[in-house]
Amino acid sequence: MSLLHLDFDMSPYTRTSGFCSLIAPHIRRIKTLRVERIPTIKDFKEALPNFPQSVPNLQSLDLARAGSGGVSHWDWSVNPFGSLPNTLTSLVLDDIPLYPSFLKIRTLTVLDLRYFDIHPTLDSILDLVEDNRSLESVDLTIDFISSPSSSSQRRSATMNRLRHLSVSCWDATAARALISSIPLRRGGHLKITFRDEEMELENILHGIPMTHFPNLLSPTFMEYASSDKYSPRAIQLIGPNGSFLYYHGCCQADPFTEFSVLPLTNIRELRFVETGLPMTFDPSSFPTLKALTLKCVTDVSRLFSPLLSDHSLFPSLKTLGFLECVITEDFMEELTRFASNRKNTVSAWLHRVVIVHRDGEFPSAASIRGLERHVSIVDVRFGTSLPTDLT
């Protein structure tokens, strides 16, 4: 028996009275069910009669409520999810209440909860996570009515397989409670999306032992990115023990003030994407830095010239990379002097400069030849991305 994937939009434009008769002969074959814009429980039950008993082979369930009309438009007295099949491994709920039948599932590997109008309790979410020891990925987008207070009394869940945890919310206390109660395996990926411009990373991580984050113990790569002044800034840390990705609703905050709570002394590659160098950027905080790269469409002289004034900065620096940058002849002269001074005084002198541009706006051939006298590799090429082997 071949299994089916059903994606059903219940908006008024696509709902038809003939749907039930069309799907009824095949309903037992449904493997993946996605139902979008569910207006009411009554409509859902009419579209899929005898659900979930009618779908014994269901492995993935994705349900989304229509619009954002508030919980008053949802009939809580009707529970259409009496007994979900034990084949279910993926559950995605978009403003669908956590009915008791969801809390009884024990077979999930993927859990994605998105709540904006409905405000579940922290305990109900943690119960669902803790009882599904097979979970590999948990994605939580939640706005609590008030900060959870019971998290400090709970024992942290012991997850056997969890490698990906994503938390998105407004409240730092809520984020801290979720993160501290759902530990990751070594090698895991932690993502935090924080939308309160007044809060900082320290507010989220405060009071949580660093040993709780094996993926943050020794990061070797850091990227600071923001596509424009209106976009959230993103900071990514990657190391041998996992990775950390942090989005903040305010792009003006300084990451090097905020990230002082994290160990950065082992960073080997530092990348700036569409950002300047923050005021508190301190090269001495990166004693093992080997590659420093920048992607922007502005003149890099203003950003890099202060760094080139002292050839002893970044004692381990081997590579500088520029993508889509405007590089003037004056800057090439500064860079050449910097490379020459480092070569004469620093054992680990700069030995590679990479310049990549999609439109071929490169420095002159003379300035490139001048730099080549002091740098072993000057790599100038057309393209849209920097090489991956920078360190």
JOQUIBEL-V613557 format. One line per field, one symbol per residue. ss: DSSP state (H for helix, E for strand, L for the rest). A space follows every 10 residues. Layout:
ss = ???
This chain:
ss = LLLEEEEEEL LLLLLLLLHH HHHHHHHHHE EEEEEEEELL HHHHHHHLLL LLLLLLLLLE EEEEELLLLL HHHLLLLLLL LLLLLLLLLE EEEELLLLLH HHHLLLLLLE EEEEELLLLL LHHHHHHHHH LLLLLLEEEE EELLLLLLLL HHHLLLELLL LLLEEEEEEL LHHHHHHHHH HELLLLLEEE EEEELLLLLL HHHHHLLLLH HHLHHHLLEE EEEEELLLLL LLEEEEEEEL LEEEEEEELL LLLLHHHHHH HLLLLLLLEE EEELLLLLLL LLHHHLLLLL EEEEELLLEL HHHHHHHHLL LLLLLLLLEE EEELLELLHH HHHHHHHHHH HHHHHLLLLL LEEEEEELLL LLLLHHHHHH HHLLLLEEEE EELLLLLLLL L
